[in-house]
Amino acid sequence: MTKDLNVTIVQTSLAWEDVDANLSHFSKKLEKIESSSTDLIVLPEMFSTGFTMNASKLAEPVNGKTTEWLANMSAQKNCVITGSVVIKDDTKYYNRLIWMQPNGQYQIYNKRHLFRMAEENQTYTAGETKLIIELAGWKICPLVCYDLRFPVWSRQTTEGTYDCLIYVANWPERRSYAWRQLLIARAIENQAYVIGVNRIGKDGTGVDFSGYSVVLTHKGETLRNTQPNEEAVETIQLSYRELENYRKEFPVAMDADKFRIE
């Protein structure tokens, strides 16, 4: 029997383009989490820099400072830690989610949908492969911010099923209504838990972020939502039995359309 999953979400402000300040800030945030008290800690998109297009200055190598910090913190807390980082791999820049395990091994997901309205598509290279990874018997699919607007990419398929969908984000306050509604839609249509972790505060370009981080059930119902514009470190338990029972009672996936992403 798959056990329940404890997930910790971290909603916070970010220091603009200051890696050292952000890593120090998150170290203090994570100090409050007892070792082995959670299975997974979720940080926002580009948590060490803010949502920057200054990749040539701020991008780190694959095993750079932030990756090393993730490995150290994951080992200390004895849980997986995930969030996205500005990475230079070979000659290309990526908005790369890192899924760091306590043993120092990690998996990656390169953000597929790049936010052209901020010229992200002119700065970073889009990913081509979705990551679905197992943790404590759960299948989890982590995605990044703008990916939320593309339901086909987020969709469950017979080749890629999951139990929990995660979005790490720097989603602006002025579009927070869309953020909240789309997260609910992804949970309902995929019959999966959905976790959205967003930052708060103002970035270096003057954009405001209000958070609205949330954990939703497979029915789209709220398990936990943070207060907007407030710092929060919260741990929520996800029930695998409730998810499994609901899918058996209401097997929508059996009638799902077959499709292929080109």
Wavefront OBJ file of the C-alpha trace (Angstrom):
o trace
v 0.000 0.000 0.000
v 1.445 3.347 -1.058
v 1.864 5.671 1.903
v 0.536 9.194 2.192
v 2.898 11.894 0.941
v 3.986 14.903 3.000
v 4.747 17.938 0.854
v 6.136 21.273 2.056
v 5.504 24.412 0.000
v 7.622 27.553 0.379
v 6.045 30.869 -0.649
v 8.417 33.804 -0.257
v 9.889 36.927 -1.809
v 13.127 36.702 -3.808
v 16.178 38.960 -3.930
v 16.573 40.207 -7.493
v 19.484 38.533 -9.308
v 21.318 37.822 -6.031
v 22.105 34.115 -5.747
v 23.943 34.323 -2.427
v 21.170 36.320 -0.760
v 18.491 33.903 -1.972
v 20.356 30.762 -0.941
v 20.960 32.250 2.499
v 17.286 33.212 2.715
v 16.075 29.733 1.786
v 18.539 28.118 4.171
v 16.875 30.028 6.999
v 13.414 29.104 5.739
v 14.286 25.429 5.565
v 15.901 25.447 9.022
v 12.372 25.413 10.452
v 11.586 22.089 8.761
v 12.548 19.092 10.873
v 14.661 16.446 9.168
v 12.567 13.587 7.748
v 9.305 15.402 8.581
v 8.450 15.800 4.905
v 8.988 13.855 1.697
v 9.251 16.813 -0.655
v 10.005 20.538 -0.428
v 8.833 22.694 -3.339
v 10.487 26.064 -4.067
v 9.419 28.681 -6.666
v 10.623 29.085 -10.238
v 14.140 30.576 -10.558
v 14.289 30.653 -6.765
v 17.936 31.738 -6.655
v 17.617 34.760 -8.983
v 14.031 35.756 -9.671
v 12.570 35.516 -13.194
v 15.519 37.044 -15.013
v 16.467 37.248 -18.673
v 20.063 38.122 -17.697
v 21.179 34.558 -18.307
v 24.606 35.416 -19.687
v 25.534 36.933 -16.318
v 23.652 34.678 -13.894
v 23.524 31.205 -15.447
v 25.337 28.527 -13.473
v 27.012 25.369 -14.763
v 25.139 22.100 -14.405
v 26.787 21.345 -11.049
v 27.129 24.931 -9.874
v 26.541 26.687 -6.579
v 22.747 26.349 -6.490
v 22.799 22.670 -7.453
v 25.362 22.054 -4.712
v 23.170 23.945 -2.234
v 20.176 21.806 -3.220
v 22.220 18.636 -2.666
v 23.373 19.792 0.772
v 19.905 20.849 1.905
v 18.277 17.710 0.547
v 20.752 15.574 2.501
v 20.222 17.640 5.669
v 16.436 17.402 5.496
v 16.441 13.828 4.166
v 13.854 14.629 1.515
v 13.584 15.657 -2.118
v 13.845 19.387 -2.868
v 12.772 20.880 -6.180
v 12.667 24.286 -7.873
v 13.970 25.809 -11.094
v 17.354 27.444 -11.698
v 19.061 29.401 -14.503
v 21.491 26.865 -15.992
v 24.046 26.973 -18.817
v 24.512 23.553 -20.368
v 27.065 23.448 -23.175
v 26.301 26.695 -25.063
v 22.588 26.919 -24.215
v 20.667 28.496 -21.347
v 17.775 26.699 -19.665
v 15.096 27.478 -17.110
v 15.763 24.104 -15.517
v 13.838 22.399 -12.756
v 16.086 20.250 -10.593
v 14.637 17.316 -8.653
v 17.288 16.757 -5.976
v 17.365 13.589 -3.882
v 19.037 13.163 -0.468
v 21.723 10.906 -1.955
v 22.879 13.722 -4.265
v 21.406 12.218 -7.405
v 19.013 14.403 -9.357
v 16.750 14.529 -12.384
v 15.989 17.566 -14.532
v 13.140 19.085 -16.491
v 13.777 21.970 -18.872
v 10.782 24.322 -19.091
v 9.025 23.640 -22.393
v 6.775 26.677 -22.775
v 8.831 29.858 -22.661
v 7.054 33.107 -21.847
v 7.495 35.137 -25.016
v 5.846 38.237 -23.518
v 8.990 38.585 -21.380
v 11.256 37.364 -24.231
v 12.049 34.179 -22.342
v 11.896 32.356 -25.678
v 14.736 34.559 -26.975
v 16.932 33.869 -23.959
v 16.396 30.218 -23.047
v 16.112 26.948 -24.940
v 12.827 25.058 -24.617
v 12.764 21.552 -23.204
v 11.401 18.627 -25.194
v 10.847 15.934 -22.571
v 8.416 15.710 -19.672
v 9.683 14.327 -16.369
v 7.571 11.831 -14.432
v 9.390 10.500 -11.414
v 8.549 8.163 -8.556
v 8.722 9.215 -4.920
v 7.557 6.940 -2.090
v 5.353 5.018 -4.518
v 3.836 8.183 -6.012
v 4.316 9.247 -9.623
v 4.948 12.983 -9.802
v 5.143 15.329 -12.789
v 6.883 18.668 -12.097
v 6.380 21.540 -14.562
v 7.253 25.241 -14.650
v 4.992 28.319 -14.586
v 3.813 29.093 -18.169
v 3.459 25.339 -18.811
v 0.231 25.673 -16.809
v -1.514 27.365 -19.745
v -0.995 24.342 -22.012
v -3.275 21.479 -20.951
v -2.083 19.094 -23.658
v 1.477 19.149 -22.278
v 0.183 18.707 -18.718
v -2.250 15.939 -19.660
v -2.182 12.402 -18.335
v -1.447 9.877 -21.086
v -1.379 6.101 -21.149
v 2.403 6.345 -21.577
v 2.856 8.933 -18.832
v 0.488 8.680 -15.881
v 1.060 10.481 -12.592
v -0.587 11.053 -9.214
v 0.565 14.595 -8.507
v 1.233 17.531 -10.818
v 3.509 20.347 -9.608
v 3.967 23.864 -10.988
v 6.780 26.070 -9.679
v 6.213 29.668 -10.710
v 6.897 33.377 -10.869
v 3.289 34.177 -11.845
v 2.446 37.908 -11.710
v -0.280 39.270 -9.459
v -2.120 40.880 -12.369
v -2.844 37.421 -13.790
v -3.443 35.670 -10.481
v -7.071 34.888 -11.361
v -5.906 32.787 -14.300
v -3.311 31.079 -12.085
v -5.932 29.969 -9.582
v -8.493 28.798 -12.130
v -6.055 26.924 -14.345
v -4.607 24.998 -11.414
v -8.114 23.828 -10.503
v -8.773 22.803 -14.111
v -5.552 20.764 -14.300
v -6.501 18.902 -11.095
v -10.034 18.061 -12.265
v -9.201 17.034 -15.821
v -6.263 14.844 -14.765
v -7.766 13.437 -11.552
v -4.511 14.214 -9.782
v -3.326 16.291 -6.859
v -1.990 19.653 -8.056
v 0.555 21.801 -6.225
v 1.264 25.365 -7.342
v 4.108 27.242 -5.626
v 4.474 30.915 -6.520
v 6.619 33.747 -5.176
v 5.557 37.043 -3.589
v 7.019 40.564 -3.644
v 8.267 42.774 -6.484
v 11.031 41.810 -8.900
v 13.709 43.984 -10.472
v 11.509 44.846 -13.460
v 8.749 46.222 -11.233
v 6.400 43.228 -11.565
v 4.340 42.369 -8.464
v 3.725 38.797 -7.305
v 1.082 37.830 -4.765
v 1.710 34.106 -4.338
v -1.593 32.280 -4.028
v 0.344 29.037 -3.626
v -2.063 26.136 -3.286
v -2.461 22.384 -2.865
v -5.521 20.907 -4.583
v -7.108 17.469 -4.463
v -7.818 15.259 -7.455
v -11.313 16.817 -7.427
v -9.955 20.358 -7.647
v -10.858 21.065 -4.028
v -8.505 23.111 -1.871
v -6.427 21.216 0.671
v -4.331 24.259 1.544
v -3.947 27.742 0.166
v -1.533 30.358 1.414
v -2.510 33.912 2.226
v -1.610 36.218 -0.667
v 1.450 38.447 -0.196
v 2.542 36.585 2.947
v 5.583 34.423 3.620
v 4.616 30.785 4.193
v 6.273 27.436 4.834
v 3.534 24.809 5.126
v 3.457 20.999 5.086
v 0.416 19.176 3.708
v -0.357 15.456 3.634
v -1.708 13.903 0.444
v -3.786 10.730 0.759
v -3.040 8.064 -1.835
v -6.001 5.948 -0.758
v -8.458 8.787 -1.434
v -6.934 9.348 -4.866
v -7.006 5.655 -5.739
v -10.576 5.169 -4.556
v -11.842 8.189 -6.478
v -10.232 7.027 -9.708
v -11.853 3.614 -9.311
v -15.277 5.091 -8.549
v -15.124 7.673 -11.345
v -12.778 6.291 -14.053
v -12.707 9.225 -16.449
v -9.300 8.199 -17.786
v -10.833 5.159 -19.476
v -12.587 7.491 -21.929
v -9.684 9.850 -22.520
v -8.744 10.845 -26.066
v -5.618 9.320 -27.552
v -3.134 11.843 -28.886
v 0.525 12.403 -29.601
v 2.568 15.553 -28.962
v 4.748 16.577 -31.896
l 1 2 3 4 5 6 7 8 9 10 11 12 13 14 15 16 17 18 19 20 21 22 23 24 25 26 27 28 29 30 31 32 33 34 35 36 37 38 39 40 41 42 43 44 45 46 47 48 49 50 51 52 53 54 55 56 57 58 59 60 61 62 63 64 65 66 67 68 69 70 71 72 73 74 75 76 77 78 79 80 81 82 83 84 85 86 87 88 89 90 91 92 93 94 95 96 97 98 99 100 101 102 103 104 105 106 107 108 109 110 111 112 113 114 115 116 117 118 119 120 121 122 123 124 125 126 127 128 129 130 131 132 133 134 135 136 137 138 139 140 141 142 143 144 145 146 147 148 149 150 151 152 153 154 155 156 157 158 159 160 161 162 163 164 165 166 167 168 169 170 171 172 173 174 175 176 177 178 179 180 181 182 183 184 185 186 187 188 189 190 191 192 193 194 195 196 197 198 199 200 201 202 203 204 205 206 207 208 209 210 211 212 213 214 215 216 217 218 219 220 221 222 223 224 225 226 227 228 229 230 231 232 233 234 235 236 237 238 239 240 241 242 243 244 245 246 247 248 249 250 251 252 253 254 255 256 257 258 259 260 261 262
